Structures are given as structure tokens and as C-alpha cells.
Amino acid sequence: MQKATIHLETLSCPSCLQKIDKAVKALDGVDKDSVEVLFNSSKVKVNFDGEVTNIEEIEKAINALGYEVLKSRVKAL
């Protein structure tokens, strides 16, 4: 498993948070219980199985919703 912290552009509404949460949880390989979208700091924290998905796929899912990913940090658990 790997843990990612993804920094986003400033989130402007609580519904943004719900959209991102739903999109990330829908990806295969994501530990759904670990997904945490932090509204005030505009970050997403997530654990995922690197054998099933990767940080690029998670970023792509967020970008597809119209939210810009500024940077991501991934480390092994």
C-alpha cells in the first residue's frame, strides 16, 4: 500500500469536496476508508494499492472534475 497527499487548488464549496471524495473512492485499488478530502487546506489524503492503480490515475480522476492538482506526495506504508 502507498499513501498519497495531493495538494489541490483552493476548494470553494463543500460540494467540491463531495465530488472529489466520490471520484477517488470509485477508483479500483483505492482504500475507500482512507479517503479524506480536507476542505480548509485543499488536500486529499488517500491510501492505495500501487499494484492496481497509481497516483497518475488518481490525479486524472480529480482533474477530470475540473480541479487542478498542484502537487502530490506519495510514500510507502
SULBELKA-V746968 format. One record per residue. N is the residue number from 1. SS is DSSP state (helix for helix, strand for strand, loop for the rest). PHI is phi as a letter, one per 40 degrees, with the letter a starting at -180 (none if undefined). PSI is psi in whole degrees, 0 to 359 (NA if undefined). Layout:
BEGIN
N,SS,PHI,PSI
N,SS,PHI,PSI
END
This chain:
BEGIN
1,loop,none,150
2,strand,b,152
3,strand,b,131
4,strand,b,142
5,strand,b,120
6,strand,b,122
7,strand,c,128
8,strand,b,167
9,loop,c,163
10,loop,d,128
11,loop,c,135
12,loop,b,347
13,loop,a,152
14,helix,c,332
15,helix,c,334
16,helix,d,314
17,helix,d,314
18,helix,c,321
19,helix,c,315
20,helix,c,316
21,helix,d,312
22,helix,c,318
23,helix,c,318
24,helix,c,318
25,helix,c,337
26,loop,c,346
27,loop,c,139
28,loop,c,141
29,loop,g,351
30,strand,c,133
31,loop,c,101
32,helix,d,327
33,helix,c,342
34,helix,c,347
35,loop,c,125
36,strand,b,116
37,strand,b,118
38,strand,c,106
39,loop,c,309
40,loop,c,326
41,loop,b,0
42,loop,f,52
43,strand,b,155
44,strand,b,129
45,strand,b,134
46,strand,a,144
47,strand,b,140
48,strand,a,158
49,loop,c,111
50,loop,c,345
51,loop,c,341
52,loop,b,320
53,loop,a,178
54,loop,a,173
55,helix,c,329
56,helix,c,320
57,helix,c,321
58,helix,c,315
59,helix,c,319
60,helix,c,320
61,helix,c,322
62,helix,c,316
63,helix,c,325
64,helix,c,336
65,loop,c,352
66,loop,g,13
67,loop,b,130
68,loop,c,129
69,strand,c,120
70,strand,c,314
71,strand,a,159
72,strand,b,148
73,strand,b,128
74,strand,b,136
75,strand,a,154
76,strand,c,147
77,loop,c,NA
END
